[in-house]
Amino acid sequence: MSSLYLHIPFCSSKCPYCDFYSLVASQHQVDDYVDLLVRNIAYLHQHSSDPQAFRTIYFGGGTPSLLSSLQVERILTTISQTFELEDGCEITLEANPGTLAQTQLRDYRRAGINRLSIGIQSLDDRNLRMLGRIHSAEEARQAVSLARRAGFDNLSLDLIFALPGETLSILSADLDKLLELTPDHVSLYGLTFEEETDFSEQLKQGTLIACHEDLYAEQYRFLHERLCDAGYEHYEISNFSRPGLQCQHNQAYWKRKTCWAVGVGAHSFISRNWGERWAIPPDLKKYSERLTNNENPARLLETFDRLSAAKEWVYLALRTAAGIDQPAFKRLFEQNFLETFPDAIGKVRPYLATDQGRMAFTLDGWLLYDYLISHFL
């Protein structure tokens, strides 16, 4: 089994904190891009030596909800006619609340989308203006209500924390409003200032001040406690879900399962041998030219050997609450986890919890994840 990711690089406007490859495009460009995706899917099928049934499909971006329901249906029909889909295949579409309407949501559901991920980011209008979002808090609430009425019973909402000037009480009020919407899944992201974004420039100029690391940690612990008390499972550093409603697509990433990707700027991971990573360059013109010439738009980015695969497996597993399954590590890599990384384990041990052959980071370990994981790499 495998997964498929489709990158939709278009947005209504560029958010000042976002460093993802995205474009503000005309409807004509969006229409042409759908044609390219269909070509890319066909190319993938023609050149796959061992095509597997898809367990998950994910429309990410960008803003995939800029696609019409007919365009989504055309893409999904192309996939289902060329690849097998597992029963109960999870099909997710990311959506911006400012782009959704009742009929559109109903038609997405009929087209086959069964999981919706809505980028609310905040339910405080001041925060939304600062973040450059095109929707208001009320429009976000309306989008969730419309999605429920359209039949979406697997709904994920995004929330950004550690915003400039955001106190714990402001964040608490924001979380209260989000919980009132009863999402099935919540993704939390601490604001980062990525290079070559407007926010990064404002930070350098002193017009924005980043959240202090102590307050960041306090907010993260607070969110963990409140969401767990509300019945959510903190199953990955940034993700919470109702029991049984974890994002299956992201689970494929964290378990190093094959995930094909189509669309400009998209990345694939192929699990054959010790693993390969492929990338489609973020250049729409070249993407179009290569597909028009029936050439592979993706380029080989990385080939793994046993050790590099083991390092990445650990890197991904320690993002999750399940952590390191030591017997599974030994089956996969034919070596003992404790013997493979003795120095790294010794350095991070205060932040590791051990239970019946599993080792996982504690909450404080997740707060120091980038530093701690560097010992394994």
Sequence and secondary structure as in RCSB ss.txt:
>XXXX:A:sequence
MSSLYLHIPFCSSKCPYCDFYSLVASQHQVDDYVDLLVRNIAYLHQHSSDPQAFRTIYFGGGTPSLLSSLQVERI
LTTISQTFELEDGCEITLEANPGTLAQTQLRDYRRAGINRLSIGIQSLDDRNLRMLGRIHSAEEARQAVSLARRA
GFDNLSLDLIFALPGETLSILSADLDKLLELTPDHVSLYGLTFEEETDFSEQLKQGTLIACHEDLYAEQYRFLHE
RLCDAGYEHYEISNFSRPGLQCQHNQAYWKRKTCWAVGVGAHSFISRNWGERWAIPPDLKKYSERLTNNENPARL
LETFDRLSAAKEWVYLALRTAAGIDQPAFKRLFEQNFLETFPDAIGKVRPYLATDQGRMAFTLDGWLLYDYLISH
FL
>XXXX:A:secstr
 EEEEEEE B SS  TT  S  B   HHHHHHHHHHHHHHHHHHHHT SS   EEEEEEEES GGGS HHHHHHH
HHHHHHHS EEEEEEEEEEE GGG  HHHHHHHHHHT  EEEEEEE S HHHHHHHT SS HHHHHHHHHHHHHT
T  SEEEEEEES TT  HHHHHHHHHHHHHT  SEEEEEE    TTSHHHHHHHHTSS    HHHHHHHHHHHHH
HHHHTT EEEETTEEESTT   HHHHHHHTT  EEEESTT EEEE STT EEEE  S HHHHHHHHHTT    EE
EEE  HHHHHHHHHHHHTTBSS EEHHHHHHHHSS HHHHSHHHHHHHGGGEEEETTEEEE HHHHHTHHHHHGG
G 
